[in-house]
Every structure is written in structure tokens, then in C-alpha cells.
């Protein structure tokens, strides 16, 4: 079946290097859990480009020839592709409507990643190095694909922890909107109240120095984050993708705010 794709211009592909995505991808061809491709952002490996186009289509190219797409052309605006901590990779519109997913929820078995390989295949590997999804654009079965070696993956994950900046993912000083997250040491602040994702993996609400509430996850993991997902869940994950705490309920676009009265509300 022919792909329904609007071809990106040569100029657009050339501009991939300068895309705003750079702050959220740790290697040119690897997407780690919790990271995403913004409009115009891409993974690149040699002649291959896996790009989240401005027209809402996620497309794999070899030079200027399209090999695969999500077939989501013009189905939304401000679309992005994200690798969630729950194991699923999802393409969302700017309003949070899911248009495509890899259907790998719960299959990640720890820290997972997506890689654009030199053979032209885009593959998701789970925490044990087993492939769980692929575009199939190299003509091989999943079992014939080699994952990243452990040392390379570990170095990328350490780079992520060192380089991650909550400033790019918090909409306002006291508001966390869907798709955004609190990294270790990051917080929402309103007057004397601070809602902080501590380095010890505990999510705590303080009034000045007095603790009012916590997720009770002290020392239950490392490199923990708190994220507000598009599915309505606010979830605290460890660095290897284990969920320790969560709240769920949404009806469309949602957000979390620590109010001036000291209450943190979704």
C-alpha cells in the first residue's frame, strides 16, 4: 500500500539539525523515555531521517524518499511524538488527542528507548534489550536486530540526568500542564508554598520549611520525576520507569497548580 505522505522539502530536512528538539534528545539517533520530538524535530542516522513534521505526520525518510509514516497528515496542529514512561510511544496533537501509538504499554521492562538504526529501521528496545516495536523498514524481523550496548545506553542515560532542565518543561512557576514534568530538584512555587520533586525521590509540599504532604516515596528510587500525562494520570516514576505514585482523572486538557491557599489541585 502506498504511503499517504506529504514530502518534506529539502530545506526542511536540512534544518533538522537546528530544530528546537535538541534540548530533549540526547543523541542524534536515540529517543529516551520521557523525551519527545517537537514539530520539526527528528532522529538522524546517515541518509535516514525520522521526523515529526509540522503537518502532524511522523515520517521516516531515506534522503528525500519516504519509507514509512504514521499517516496522520493534517490531522492536528502542534503535534509531537513522545516516548512515555509507561512503555508506549504516542503521537499527540497540541490539544492532547492521541493519533498514533506503538501499542507497547507495559512492555518496557524498565528503561527503554527508540533508535534510528544505520540499517534504516526505527526500533524500540525494552529495558532488557529486547525489541518490542519497529517500523520494519530494513526488511528484517525484530529478532535479527542488535540493540545498543549497555555502556552506550548507560552513558546516554547519565547525560540525560545531567542535562535535563525543568525550565523547558514547566509552563509557569506554579502550573504543571499536561505533557510536562518535574525533574529531581524542580518545583512549583506559589508564595510560601513549594511543591518539589526531591532528589530523594519524594514529592513534597512545603509551607516555607514545614512539610504538609508527600507521596511517601522517600528513597524508593533514583532520578525520579513527576509527570502529568495526557491520559489524565499524574505519575511519579523512577529513573528506570517504575511508577511509585499516581493520581488519575481528566476530561480534556488538564493541569496541576499549587494554589495560594496551600492546596495542590488538578
C-alpha positions in Angstrom: 0.0 0.0 0.0 1.4 3.4 -0.9 2.2 5.7 2.0 0.0 8.8 2.3 2.7 11.3 2.9 3.4 14.9 2.1 7.1 15.1 1.3 9.2 17.4 3.4 11.1 19.9 1.4 14.9 19.5 1.1 15.2 22.7 3.1 13.0 21.4 5.9 15.2 18.2 6.2 18.3 20.3 6.2 17.0 22.4 9.1 16.6 19.3 11.3 19.9 20.0 12.9 18.7 23.3 14.2 15.4 22.1 15.5 14.3 23.1 19.0 14.2 19.4 19.8 17.9 19.5 20.6 17.2 20.1 24.3 15.3 16.9 24.6 17.2 14.3 22.5 20.5 13.1 24.0 21.9 11.5 20.8 21.1 12.3 17.1 19.5 8.9 16.6 18.2 7.9 20.1 15.0 8.9 21.9 15.0 8.0 25.6 11.9 7.6 27.8 10.3 10.9 28.9 11.7 12.6 25.8 9.9 13.8 22.7 10.1 15.1 19.1 8.6 18.5 18.7 7.3 19.7 15.3 10.4 19.8 13.0 12.4 17.7 15.4 14.0 14.4 14.2 16.3 11.5 14.8 19.0 11.3 12.1 21.4 8.5 11.2 23.3 8.8 7.9 20.9 9.0 5.0 17.9 8.3 7.2 15.7 10.9 9.0 12.8 10.1 11.3 11.0 13.5 11.5 7.9 14.9 13.3 6.7 17.1 10.5 4.9 20.4 11.1 1.9 18.9 9.2 1.4 16.4 12.0 2.8 13.4 10.1 5.7 11.4 11.6 7.8 10.2 8.7 10.9 8.1 8.0 12.9 9.2 5.0 15.9 7.8 3.2 17.3 11.0 1.7 14.1 12.5 0.3 12.3 9.2 -0.2 9.6 8.4 2.4 9.8 4.8 3.7 7.2 4.9 6.5 4.7 7.2 8.2 2.0 7.4 10.9 -0.5 8.5 8.2 -1.5 11.5 10.3 -1.0 14.3 7.8 -3.0 17.4 8.7 -4.9 15.6 11.5 -3.8 18.2 14.1 -1.6 21.1 14.9 1.5 21.5 17.1 1.8 17.7 17.1 4.6 15.9 18.9 5.8 12.3 19.4 6.8 11.2 22.9 8.2 8.0 24.5 6.3 7.7 27.7 7.5 6.0 30.9 4.6 3.5 30.7 6.2 1.8 27.7 4.1 3.4 25.0 5.2 5.9 22.3 2.4 8.2 21.3 1.8 10.9 18.7 -0.3 13.7 20.2 -1.9 16.8 18.8 -1.3 20.1 20.6 -4.7 19.6 22.3 -3.6 16.2 23.7 -5.5 14.0 21.3 -3.6 10.7 20.6 -3.4 10.0 16.9 -0.9 7.1 16.8 0.8 4.8 19.3 3.2 1.9 19.2 0.8 -0.2 21.5 3.7 -1.1 23.7 2.1 -0.1 27.0 3.6 -2.1 29.9 6.1 -3.9 27.7 9.1 -1.7 28.5 10.5 -3.9 31.4 12.4 -0.9 32.8 14.2 1.8 31.0 13.5 1.7 27.2 14.4 3.7 24.1 13.8 4.2 20.4 16.7 4.2 18.0 17.0 5.0 14.3 19.5 2.4 13.2 22.0 2.6 10.4 20.1 -0.1 8.5 17.0 2.2 8.2 14.9 0.6 10.8 13.4 2.5 13.7 13.2 0.2 16.7 12.0 0.4 20.3 14.0 -1.8 22.8 12.9 -2.6 26.3 15.0 -2.5 29.5 16.5 -5.9 28.8 17.5 -5.1 25.2 14.6 -6.9 23.6 13.0 -5.2 20.6 9.3 -4.6 21.2 8.3 -2.4 18.2 9.8 -1.4 14.8 8.9 0.3 11.6 10.2 -2.8 9.8 11.9 -0.7 7.2 15.0 -2.8 6.9 13.1 -5.9 5.9 14.3 -7.9 8.9 12.4 -9.5 11.8 12.7 -7.9 15.3 14.9 -10.8 16.5 17.6 -10.0 13.9 18.2 -6.5 15.2 21.1 -5.6 17.6 20.4 -3.2 20.4 22.7 -0.5 21.9 25.4 -1.9 24.0 25.0 -1.5 27.8 27.8 1.1 28.1 26.5 3.3 25.4 22.9 3.3 26.8 24.2 4.0 30.3 26.2 7.0 29.1 23.1 8.4 27.3 21.0 8.0 30.5 23.6 9.7 32.6 23.8 12.5 30.1 20.0 12.8 30.3 20.1 13.2 34.1 22.9 15.7 33.9 21.4 17.8 31.1 17.7 17.7 31.9 16.3 21.1 32.7 12.8 21.6 34.1 12.8 25.1 32.8 11.8 23.9 29.4 9.0 21.7 30.7 7.2 23.8 33.3 4.6 26.2 31.8 4.7 28.7 34.6 6.3 28.9 38.1 3.2 27.4 39.7 1.5 25.4 36.9 2.2 22.0 35.5 0.3 21.3 32.3 -0.2 18.0 30.5 2.9 16.6 28.9 5.2 18.4 31.3 7.2 17.1 34.3 9.2 17.9 37.4 12.8 16.6 37.3 14.7 15.9 40.5 15.1 19.2 42.5 12.5 21.0 40.4 9.4 22.6 41.9 6.2 24.6 41.5 6.2 27.7 43.8 3.4 30.0 44.9 4.1 32.4 47.7 5.2 30.5 50.8 4.3 27.1 49.3 6.7 24.8 47.4 5.7 21.6 45.6 9.0 19.9 44.9 10.3 16.7 43.3 13.1 16.0 45.7 16.4 14.3 44.9 15.5 11.5 47.4 12.5 10.5 45.2 9.9 12.1 47.5 7.4 14.5 46.1 6.7 17.0 48.9 4.5 20.1 49.5 6.1 22.6 51.9 4.8 25.8 53.6 8.2 27.5 54.0 10.1 24.7 55.7 7.1 22.7 57.1 6.1 19.6 55.2 2.4 19.5 54.6 2.1 16.5 52.3 4.2 13.9 50.4 3.9 11.0 48.1 5.7 8.8 50.7 8.3 7.6 48.2 11.4 8.6 50.1 14.5 6.7 48.8 12.3 4.3 46.8 14.2 5.1 43.6 16.8 7.3 41.9 16.5 10.0 39.2 12.7 10.2 39.9 10.4 12.5 38.1 6.7 13.6 38.4 4.9 13.9 35.1 1.4 15.0 34.1 0.4 12.6 31.3 -2.1 13.2 28.5 -4.1 10.2 29.7 -5.1 12.1 32.8 -2.5 10.4 35.1 -0.1 12.4 37.3 2.6 9.8 37.9 5.9 9.7 39.9 8.4 7.5 38.0 11.8 6.2 39.0 14.7 6.7 36.5 14.1 3.1 35.3 10.4 3.7 34.6 8.8 2.1 37.7 5.7 4.0 38.8 5.6 4.7 42.6 2.7 7.1 42.9 -0.2 8.3 40.7 -3.5 10.2 40.5 -5.9 9.9 37.6 -8.9 11.8 36.4 -9.3 14.2 33.4 -11.8 15.5 30.9 -9.8 17.1 28.1 -6.9 19.5 28.7 -5.8 19.4 32.4 -3.2 20.8 34.7 -1.8 20.9 38.3 -1.4 24.1 40.3 -0.3 24.8 43.9 -2.9 27.4 44.9 -2.2 30.4 47.1 -4.3 28.7 49.8 -1.7 25.9 50.0 -3.8 23.3 48.2 -2.3 21.5 45.2 -5.1 20.8 42.7 -5.5 19.0 39.3 
